[in-house]
Amino acid sequence: MIDNPDIGAPAPAWKRLQFEATAAAAEEPSLSSYLNAAILNHTTLGDALSYHLAEKLASPAMATQQVRHVISGIFGAAPELVAVAETDMQAVLERDPACRGMLQPFLFFKGYLALQTHRVAHELWRTGRETLAFHFQSRASELFDVDIHPAARIGRGVMFDHASGITIGETAVVGDGCSLLHGVTLGGTGKEVGDRHPKIGRGVLLSVGAKILGNITVGDEAKVAAGSVVLKDVPSQCTVAGVPAKIVSGPTCCQPAQNMDQGIPDAAETS
């Protein structure tokens, strides 16, 4: 029996995940075998994540055990990726009102699973295993409708909310603590080579359908409103909106990625 996580302080992610899986298995016996296989039969978060991602990513090209062997090897060589996966899971719990605990992102939220797949693919890319990295990218795109080039660099504590249609190009950078909603594109302009994708600062909120194009910078704690097309640099803590996007307030935003406030301040509110 797993002890209830301490009241008043966050439990370690792995302890909380085990607790929630145990409770869910008791409440829904039809899923008990699944919950045991995915979580309760393992001793660490890394082991459970390796198993669960492998079950998702397996295909005729690579069997489940082959995929699991690759992911386990990555986590063994780069254990910080497991710590980052924990931070990402905590970010979802803190920012998504639909999230009831650790269990939902770990098992069911495709944004979280796509991001962890990318982290594995990026490590493969970084260590020279580019063909296998592209394979994982392709599988994530097919399964989760999230297409991230394996060379793209993404910080920790990042949330992909709903995630459908998120596209991130090869030379893009996403800073720590960002939140990206469905339909976000970090793309090129279509006519450049080399370093051609956006650089997103820390704590940035990219709202639904935002398109940030070219080798431009979005500053720390900036906000890009829904449906905007950003073609120029965005200063830190400013909100931009429109096609093409223009500054509509700032510097006034405070931790937009954490607050998940999609609104655009009126001029009177920012004067």
C-alpha angles and dihedrals in degrees: 000000000000117000118243111260113261113275114237097025132063113260119229106276096242093049091048093047091053091048093050093046091051091050092046092050090053092047096045110030091178088070097041095101091050093048092048093049095045100040121352098056091059132080101209139033090243092056092048093046092049090053096045096046090047091053089053099041100043116116140159086278094057126018121225095258092050092052092046091051091054094047093045089051091051092050091047093052094040108029090169087077089069090052089050090050088055091050091049091051091051089050091056092048092051098044108032113075089197091061113097098183145319093301097070099056093039095052108021117015108098093197090062093044093047091051093051090048089053091051089056091046091049091053090050089050092047091053094049100260094123100154092055090044090056090048091057091045090053094048092049090051092050095045104035105022088237117124116193122164107235091234093060114110119226125182129222129276092037123153127203104197112208084335100201110150098009108154124185123182132224101266097035121124125201118192130222120289099018126149121212122187128205119296096025115149126196097187146152127253092250097245106067136080130202119026098011109140135086127276110217118199130219122299096007122160115215107188131209114313096356113162117203110184133189136008094314134132129240107197128230117291093004123147127220112198124228116286095008124146111213117199101157136051116284118216120233118277093010129125119225128190140169142043103313094018120243132184109269099171142002172263078305109097116113118197096329093172090058096041093044090208107167095185127113113226118237117242089248090056093055100039 
